[in-house]
Amino acid sequence: MSNAKTTALVSLIQSMAKSEKRHFKLYSNRLPGSKDAIYIKIFDLLESSPLKDDDLIKRKLKLKNTAQFVNSKRHLYNQILKSLRLLYAQKHAQIGINEEIDYATILAHKHLYQDSYIYLDRLDIPSNEYYTQNLLNITEIKRRLASHLDLTQINFDNVISETRAQLEIDWKIDDLYNELKKDFSLLGYTRNDRENTLRHERFQSKINSFQYRRLSSLQQFNYHELNILFYRNTWNYRGMYKNAYHQYELLATIPYHKNEDHYIKLFIQSLSTILNTCYLHKNKSKYNYWYSILINKISDYNTTREKHGSALVEVPEYINLYSSILNCRYSININVNRDISNDVDHEYNLLKSRYLAYQGLYEDAIEIINKVLNAGNISTEISLYARLHQVLFHYRLNNFELVKNLLPALRLAFKTAGHFNKTINSVLTFTGKGVKALNFGMKDEINDLQIKLKVYSKTPYENIPFLYFDFYNWFECIKLNINVSDLKR
C-alpha cells in the first residue's frame, strides 16, 4: 500500500464520526489479542495525528518489516469498511438488501438451492426505482436457481426484461439530469434569445422521449426534477414552481412509509424548490405558508426518529436564511471559519456572505467571499459574482483604493465570459464614480441608478444579476448610510 493509498486510509479515518470510530474499535476488539494488533496501532496513530508519510508512520510505531506494515494498512482499510457496512446495514436499506443477497448467494454455492430461493422470496424489496438494480439481481439469481428446482412455470425472462426496461428509463433520467447540471455549471443562466432557443430545442428533444403516463410515481417525480433544472437554467421560475408543486402532489402516491428516509428527502427536495421560487419573487406570505408546512413535517418525522434513537433531520440552512432575510429576523449565526473547499454549491455561500453584509458585518462577509474565490471548484458565473460581492463589500468599508484597482479587471472578466449586461455596467460605473468622489454627494447618482435598476429588474436577461444581489436596496442603504437589515425593518 503506497503513500497514495496511505492518503486514502487517512482520509477514510478522518471522515469517520465518533460513533463510527467507537463501533470500529468494538468490532475490532471482538477477537482475543486484537488490541495489540499492528493495524489497531496504525488506526490509533492516524486517528490522533493524520500522518501520510509511510516512513514516519513506521518510525513512530517502531516497525521494520515493510511487507508486514503494508499488509496491516490494507487489512485496516478493509476492516474499517466491513465495520461501517455492519453499522449501516440497518440504517440504509440499500446496504442491508445487498447483504441479504450475499447470504442467499452463499446458500446457493453450498447447493442449498431451495433454501436460497426461499431466502430471496422473503426479502421485502420496495417496488421503486431506488431498488430496481436489486430486483434485477434477485431475479437473475432466482432464474439460475430455477434450473435446479421445478420452477419452469415462472417466466423469469419476462420479469427480467421488464425490470431492465425500468432500469433503462432510470439511466436516461440520470443522464439528462447530469447533462443539465453540467450545462448550468458551464454556461450559467440563459443570457439571450439565441441561447434560450438552443437550450429549449435540445431539452425538448430529450424530455419528449419519456412517456409520462407510463412512468412510475418516482420516475414522474424525477421527470419533474428534470423540468425544474431546465427552467432554472432558463430563468423561468413559474415553470420551476409548477413542477415542484406537482412533485409535492406526487409524494402521496410514492410507495414510501411517511417516516422513511427517502420520503422525507423527496419532501424536502420539492419544498426547497417551492421556497426558493417564493424567495426570489419576494413573496413573503407564500414563503411563510410553505415554510410552516416544511417545519411541521420535519418536526413530525423527527418525533418518530427520536423514539427509535435515530439521527434527526435538520431544515437546510439556506431555507432558514431565506426565511430570516424575508422576515427581517437576523438571528442565525454564520460560522465564518468553516472550511468550504469541499462544498458543491457555492451559490449558498454567496447567500451567507450577503446575510452577513446586510447586517453590516462586511469583514465577515468578505472572509466567506475570499474562501469561495480560493475554493478552486467554482463555476465562471459564481466566480464573477463572488468578485462583484467582494467589490461592493469593500466599497461599504470605504476601501476605495482597493475597489479602484479591482474594478477594471472585474469589468473585463464579465465581458470576456459573456455575462456583461446593462445591469452590471450600471453597477460598476456607479461604483467607479463613487470611488472617485469617496462616496460624497452621490445621492442624485444613486437616484438615477435606481431608476435604471427598476427597469432592468423586469427586463429579460438584464434581470439575471438580481438573482445574486439585492442591488436596489443595497444602493438605497448607501444613500441613507444604514444597513439593509435596518432598511427592511
For each residue, the residues with C-beta under 8 A, 3 or more apart:
1: 5 6 9 70 73 74 77
2: 5 6 54
3: 6 7 52 53 54
4: 7 8
5: 1 2 8 9 73 74 77
6: 1 2 3 9 10 52 53 54 57 73
7: 3 4 10 11 52
8: 4 5 11 12 77
9: 1 5 6 12 13 46 73 76 77
10: 6 7 13 14 46 50 51 52
11: 7 8 14 15
12: 8 9 15 16 77 80 81
13: 9 10 16 21 43 46 47 50 80
14: 10 11 50
15: 11 12
16: 12 13 20 21 24 80 84
17: 20 21
18: 21 22
19: 22 23
20: 16 17 23 24 83 84 87
21: 13 16 17 18 24 25 47
22: 18 19 25 26
23: 19 20 26 27 83 84 86 87
24: 16 20 21 27 28 43 79 80 83 84
25: 21 22 28 29 40
26: 22 23 29 30
27: 23 24 30 79 82 83 86
28: 24 25 31 34 37 39 40 43 79 83
29: 25 26 34 35
30: 26 27 34
31: 28 34
32:
33: 36 37
34: 28 29 30 31 37 40
35: 29 40
36: 33 40 41
37: 28 33 34 40 41 72
38: 41 42 61 63 68 69 72
39: 28 42 43 72 73 75 76 79
40: 25 28 34 35 36 37 43 44 76
41: 36 37 38 44 45 61
42: 38 39 45 46 57 61 72 73 76
43: 13 24 28 39 40 46 47 76 80
44: 40 41 47 48
45: 41 42 48 49 51 57 60 61
46: 9 10 13 42 43 49 50 51 57
47: 13 21 43 44
48: 44 45
49: 45 46
50: 10 13 14 46
51: 10 45 46 56 57 60
52: 3 6 7 10
53: 3 6 56 57
54: 2 3 6 57 58 69
55: 58 59
56: 51 53 59 60
57: 6 42 45 46 51 53 54 60 61 63 69
58: 54 55 61 62 63 64 66 69
59: 55 56 62
60: 45 51 56 57
61: 38 41 42 45 57 58
62: 58 59
63: 38 57 58 68 69
64: 58
65: 68 69
66: 58 69 70
67: 70 71
68: 38 63 65 71 72
69: 38 54 57 58 63 65 66 72 73
70: 1 66 67 73 74
71: 67 68 74 75
72: 37 38 39 42 68 69 75 76
73: 1 5 6 9 39 42 69 70 76 77
74: 1 5 70 71 77 78
75: 39 71 72 78 79
76: 9 39 40 42 43 72 73 79 80
77: 1 5 8 9 12 73 74 80 81
78: 74 75 81 82
79: 24 27 28 39 75 76 82 83
80: 12 13 16 24 43 76 77 83 84
81: 12 77 78 84 85
82: 27 78 79 85 86
83: 20 23 24 27 28 79 80 86 87
84: 16 20 23 24 80 81 87 88
85: 81 82 88 89 95 99
86: 23 27 82 83 89
87: 20 23 83 84 91
88: 84 85 91 92 95
89: 85 86 92 95 96 99
90: 96
91: 87 88 95 310
92: 88 89 95 96 261
93: 96 97 126 131
94: 97 98 130 131 134
95: 85 88 89 91 92 98 99
96: 89 90 92 93 99 100
97: 93 94 100 101 123 125 131 134
98: 94 95 101 102 134
99: 85 89 95 96 102 103
100: 96 97 103 104 119 123
101: 97 98 104 105 120 123 134 137 138 141
102: 98 99 105 106
103: 99 100 106 107 119
104: 100 101 107 108 116 119 120 141
105: 101 102 108 109 116 141
106: 102 103 109 110
107: 103 104 110 112 113 115 116 119
108: 104 105 111 112 113 116 141 144 145
109: 105 106
110: 106 107
111: 108
112: 107 108 115 116
113: 107 108 116 117 145 148 149
114: 117 118 149
115: 107 112 118 119
116: 104 105 107 108 112 113 119 120 141 145
117: 113 114 120 121 142 145 146 149 151
118: 114 115 121 122
119: 100 103 104 107 115 116 122 123
120: 101 104 116 117 123 138 141 142 145
121: 117 118
122: 118 119
123: 97 100 101 119 120 138
124:
125: 97 131 134 135 138
126: 93 130 131 255 256
127: 131 135 255
128: 131 132 216 217 218 254 255 256
129: 132 166 170 216 218 219 222
130: 94 126 218 262
131: 93 94 97 125 126 127 128 134 135
132: 128 129 135 136 163 166 167 170
133: 136 137 167
134: 94 97 98 101 125 131 137 138
135: 125 127 131 132 138 139 163
136: 132 133 139 140 160 163 164 167
137: 101 133 134 140 141
138: 101 120 123 125 134 135 141 142
139: 135 136 142 143 156 159 160 163
140: 136 137 143 144 160
141: 101 104 105 108 116 120 137 138 144 145
142: 117 120 138 139 145 146 151 154 156
143: 139 140 146 147 156 157 160
144: 108 140 141 147
145: 108 113 116 117 120 141 142 148 149 151
146: 117 142 143 149 151 152 154 156
147: 143 144
148: 113 145
149: 113 114 117 145 146
150:
151: 117 142 145 146 154
152: 146
153:
154: 142 146 151 159
155: 158 159
156: 139 142 143 146 159 160
157: 143 160 161
158: 155 161 162
159: 139 154 155 156 162 163
160: 136 139 140 143 156 157 163 164
161: 157 158 164 165
162: 158 159 165 166
163: 132 135 136 139 159 160 166 167
164: 136 160 161 167 168
165: 161 162 168 169
166: 129 132 162 163 169 170 216 219
167: 132 133 136 163 164 170 171
168: 164 165 171 172
169: 165 166 172 173 210 215 219
170: 129 132 166 167 173 174 219 222
171: 167 168 174 175
172: 168 169 175 176 209 210
173: 169 170 176 177 210 219 222 223 226
174: 170 171 177 178
175: 171 172 178 179
176: 172 173 179 180 206 207 226
177: 173 174 180 181 222 225 226 229
178: 174 175 181 182
179: 175 176 182 183 206
180: 176 177 183 184 203 226 229 230 233
181: 177 178 184 185 229
182: 178 179 185 186
183: 179 180 186 187 199 233
184: 180 181 187 188 189 229 232 233 379
185: 181 182 379
186: 182 183 379 380
187: 183 184 190 191 195 233
188: 184 191 379 380 381 419 464
189: 184 233 234 235 381 464 467
190: 187 195 196 199 233 234 235 461
191: 187 188 195 418 419 421 461 464
192: 195 196 461
193: 196 197
194: 197 198
195: 187 190 191 192 198 199
196: 190 192 193 199 200 234
197: 193 194 200 201
198: 194 195 201 202
199: 183 190 195 196 202 203 230 233 234
200: 196 197 203 204 234
201: 197 198 204 205
202: 198 199 205 206
203: 180 199 200 206 207 230
204: 200 201 207 208
205: 201 202 208 209
206: 176 179 202 203 209
207: 176 203 204 210 223 226 227 230
208: 204 205
209: 172 205 206
210: 169 172 173 207 215 223
211: 214 215
212: 215 220 223
213:
214: 211
215: 169 210 211 212 219 220 223
216: 128 129 166 219 220
217: 128 220 221 250 253 254 255
218: 128 129 130 221 222 254
219: 129 166 169 170 173 215 216 222 223
220: 212 215 216 217 223 224 250
221: 217 218 224 225 247 250 251 254 266 270
222: 129 170 173 177 218 219 225 226
223: 173 207 210 212 215 219 220 226 227
224: 220 221 227 228 243 244 246 247 250
225: 177 221 222 228 229 243 247 269
226: 173 176 177 180 207 222 223 229 230
227: 207 223 224 230 231 239 243
228: 224 225 231 232 239 240 243 244 247 273
229: 177 180 181 184 225 226 232 233
230: 180 199 203 207 226 227 233 234 239
231: 227 228 234 236 237 238 239 240 243
232: 184 228 229 235 240
233: 180 183 184 187 189 190 199 229 230
234: 189 190 196 199 200 230 231
235: 189 190 232 460 461 463 464 467
236: 231 239 240
237: 231 240 241 277 280 281
238: 231 241 242 277
239: 227 228 230 231 236 242 243
240: 228 231 232 236 237 243 244 273 276 277
241: 237 238 244 245 273 274 277 278
242: 238 239 245 246
243: 224 225 227 228 231 239 240 246 247 273
244: 224 228 240 241 247 248 270 271 273 274 277
245: 241 242 248 249 270 274
246: 224 242 243 249 250
247: 221 224 225 228 243 244 250 251 266 269 270 273
248: 244 245 251 267 270 271 274
249: 245 246 252
250: 217 220 221 224 246 247 253 254
251: 221 247 248 254 263 266 267 270
252: 249
253: 217 250
254: 128 217 218 221 250 251 263 266
255: 126 127 128 217
256: 126 128 260 262 263 266
257: 260 263
258: 263 301
259: 263 264 301 304 305
260: 256 257 263 264
261: 92 264 265
262: 130 256 265 266
263: 251 254 256 257 258 259 260 266 267
264: 259 260 261 267 268 297 298 301 313
265: 261 262 268 269
266: 221 247 251 254 256 262 263 269 270
267: 248 251 263 264 270 271 294 297
268: 264 265 271 272 294 298 313 316
269: 225 247 265 266 272 273
270: 221 244 245 247 248 251 266 267 273 274
271: 244 248 267 268 274 275 290 293 294 297
272: 268 269 275 276 316 319
273: 228 240 241 243 244 247 269 270 276 277
274: 241 244 245 248 270 271 277 278 290
275: 271 272 278 279 287 290 291 294 319 322
276: 240 272 273 279 280 322
277: 237 238 240 241 244 273 274 280 281
278: 241 274 275 281 283 286 287 290
279: 275 276 282 287 322 325 326
280: 237 276 277 467
281: 237 277 278
282: 279 326
283: 278 286 287
284: 287 288 326 327
285: 288 289
286: 278 283 289 290
287: 275 278 279 283 284 290 291 322 323 326
288: 284 285 291 292 323 326 327
289: 285 286 292 293
290: 271 274 275 278 286 287 293 294
291: 275 287 288 294 295 319 323
292: 288 289 295 296
293: 271 289 290 296 297
294: 267 268 271 275 290 291 297 298 315 319
295: 291 292 298 299 315
296: 292 293 299 300
297: 264 267 271 293 294 300 301
298: 264 268 294 295 301 302 313 314 315
299: 295 296 302 303
300: 296 297 303 304
301: 258 259 264 297 298 304 305 313
302: 298 299 305 306 312 313
303: 299 300 306 307
304: 259 300 301 307 308
305: 259 301 302 308 310 311 312 313
306: 302 303 309 310 312
307: 303 304
308: 304 305
309: 306
310: 91 305 306
311: 305
312: 302 305 306
313: 264 268 298 301 302 305
314: 298
315: 294 295 298 319 320
316: 268 272 319 320
317: 320 321 332 348
318: 321 322 348 351
319: 272 275 291 294 315 316 322 323
320: 315 316 317 323 324 332
321: 317 318 324 325 332 348 351 352 355
322: 275 276 279 287 318 319 325 326
323: 287 288 291 319 320 326 327 329
324: 320 321 327 329 330 331 332 355
325: 279 321 322 328 330 355 358
326: 279 282 284 287 288 322 323
327: 284 288 323 324
328: 325 485 488 489
329: 323 324
330: 324 325 355 358 359 485
331: 324
332: 317 320 321 324 355
333:
334: 352 355 356 364 368
335: 338
336: 356 364 367 368
337:
338: 335
339: 342
340: 343 346 349 368 371 372 375
341: 371 374 375 376 377
342: 339
343: 340 346 348 349 375
344: 377
345: 348
346: 340 343 349 350 372 375 377 378 382 386
347: 350 351 382 468
348: 317 318 321 343 345 351 352
349: 340 343 346 352 353 368 371 372
350: 346 347 353 354 369 372 382 385 386 389 468
351: 318 321 347 348 354 355
352: 321 334 348 349 355 356 368
353: 349 350 356 357 365 366 368 369 372 389 393
354: 350 351 357 358 365 389 469 470
355: 321 324 325 330 332 334 351 352 358 359
356: 334 336 352 353 359 361 362 364 365 368
357: 353 354 360 361 362 365 389 392 393 396 484
358: 325 330 354 355 470 483 484 485
359: 330 355 356 483 484 485
360: 357 396 483 485
361: 356 357 364 365
362: 356 357 365 366 393 394 396 397
363: 366 367 397
364: 334 336 356 361 367 368
365: 353 354 356 357 361 362 368 369 389 393
366: 353 362 363 369 370 390 393 394 397
367: 336 363 364 370 371
368: 334 336 340 349 352 353 356 364 365 371 372
369: 350 353 365 366 372 373 386 389 390 393
370: 366 367 373 374 390
371: 340 341 349 367 368 374 375
372: 340 346 349 350 353 368 369 375 378 382 386
373: 369 370 378 383 386 387 390
374: 341 370 371
375: 340 341 343 346 371 372 378
376: 341
377: 341 344 346
378: 346 372 373 375 382 383 386
379: 184 185 186 188 382 383
380: 186 188 383 384 417 419
381: 188 189 384 385 417 419
382: 346 347 350 372 378 379 385 386
383: 373 378 379 380 386 387 413
384: 380 381 387 388 410 413 414 417 419
385: 350 381 382 388 389 465 468 469
386: 346 350 369 372 373 378 382 383 389 390
387: 373 383 384 390 391 406 410 413
388: 384 385 391 392 410 424 427 465 468 469
389: 350 353 354 357 365 369 385 386 392 393 468 469
390: 366 369 370 373 386 387 393 394 406
391: 387 388 394 395 403 406 407 410 431
392: 357 388 389 395 396 427 431 469 474
393: 353 357 362 365 366 369 389 390 396 397
394: 362 366 390 391 397 399 402 403 406
395: 391 392 398 399 400 403 431 434 435 439 478
396: 357 360 362 392 393 478
397: 362 363 366 393 394
398: 395 438 439
399: 394 395 402 403
400: 395 403 404 435 438 439
401: 404 405
402: 394 399 405 406
403: 391 394 395 399 400 406 407 431 435
404: 400 401 407 432 435
405: 401 402 408
406: 387 390 391 394 402 403 409 410
407: 391 403 404 410 411 428 431 432 435
408: 405 411 412
409: 406 412 413
410: 384 387 388 391 406 407 413 414 428
411: 407 408 414 415 420 428
412: 408 409 415 416
413: 383 384 387 409 410 416 417
414: 384 410 411 417 419 420 424 428
415: 411 412 418 420
416: 412 413
417: 380 381 384 413 414 420
418: 191 415
419: 188 191 380 381 384 414 424 464
420: 411 414 415 417 424 425
421: 191 424 425 461 462 464 465
422: 425 426 452 456 459 462
423: 426 427 453 456 462 463 464 465 466 471
424: 388 414 419 420 421 427 428 465
425: 420 421 422 428 429
426: 422 423 429 430 449 452 453 456
427: 388 392 423 424 430 431 449 465 471
428: 407 410 411 414 424 425 431 432
429: 425 426 432 433
430: 426 427 433 434 442 445 446 449 475
431: 391 392 395 403 407 427 428 434 435
432: 404 407 428 429 435 436
433: 429 430 436 437 442 445
434: 395 430 431 437 438 439 442 445 478
435: 395 400 403 404 407 431 432 438 439
436: 432 433
437: 433 434 440 441 442
438: 398 400 434 435
439: 395 398 400 434 435 442 478
440: 437
441: 437
442: 430 433 434 437 439 445 446 478 479
443: 446 447 479
444: 447 448
445: 430 433 434 442 448 449
446: 430 442 443 449 450 475 476 478 479
447: 443 444 450 451 479
448: 444 445 451 452
449: 426 427 430 445 446 452 453 475
450: 446 447 453 454 472 475 476
451: 447 448 454 455
452: 422 426 448 449 455 456
453: 423 426 449 450 456 457 471 472 475
454: 450 451 457 458 472
455: 451 452 458 459
456: 422 423 426 452 453 459 462 463 466
457: 453 454 462 463 466 472
458: 454 455 463
459: 422 455 456 462 463
460: 235 463
461: 190 191 192 235 421 464
462: 421 422 423 456 457 459 465
463: 235 423 456 457 458 459 460 466 467
464: 188 189 191 235 419 421 423 461 467
465: 385 388 421 423 424 427 462 468 469 471
466: 423 456 457 463 469 470 471
467: 189 235 280 463 464
468: 347 350 385 388 389 465
469: 354 385 388 389 392 465 466 474
470: 354 358 466 473 474 484
471: 423 427 453 465 466 474 475
472: 450 453 454 457 475 476
473: 470 476 477 484 487 488
474: 392 469 470 471 477 478 484
475: 430 446 449 450 453 471 472 478 479
476: 446 450 472 473 479 480 487
477: 473 474 480 481 482 483 484 486 487
478: 395 396 434 439 442 446 474 475 481
479: 442 443 446 447 475 476
480: 476 477 487
481: 477 478
482: 477 486 487
483: 358 359 360 477 486 487
484: 357 358 359 470 473 474 477 487 488
485: 328 330 358 359 360 488 489
486: 477 482 483 489
487: 473 476 477 480 482 483 484
488: 328 473 484 485
489: 328 485 486
